[in-house]
């Protein structure tokens, strides 16, 4: 895909992986709409890169539909969608209180919320944005758009307490190929990036000892991933017209241990 002059939507684009991707796309001449719940950060980042901000709950049909309308009005039909919005919780299927010995089952509402945001939210954005992509004039080989989803190495190596998160990210991986097949007739490619441990704002708030311990788990290079490296992979997927229906691990060869 030729990027210059196209438009993109980046969910979770106020910071972290999405923020870096929004910035990288903007530098390539792409008009970017940032979708996020973080209004202050999202608006500020959008202004910095010359884009537009939409406050969006990706799990809500009405919220996403409204953001699609605003983004199309500002930049025209999008050629690129990068889904980075997501949440993570840690909760065992059955937990034990060490002091009382009591057991506690995983809260069903917590499991459901992670699925609604990470999996249903991703699909919600895909279906409504792809509908707009079909309106684009085709580029080389009939390409009208590219969609990039964000899974996680937890889709394959889920750790203790990650049942909900792993299930949601495995779902993203699992729907990548069928959606790519669904959208082949309109010239839209679909791929997924499964990042390992990256230096996101959430990670930056952790104690340095925890950061160092996590970095030591990575075979090579022994450090946390930088959001710019995720953004670089996203740009390559956009440019490489033969990349379709694939999930790419971006993780320094890490394979997560149980805890």
Beta strands, then each sheet from edge to edge (+ up, - down):
strand 1: 7-11
strand 2: 31-36
strand 3: 52-55
strand 4: 80-83
strand 5: 94-96
strand 6: 103-105
strand 7: 145-150
strand 8: 188-195
strand 9: 247-250
sheet 1: 3+ 2+ 1+ 4+ 7+ 8+ 9+
sheet 2: 5+ 6-
end
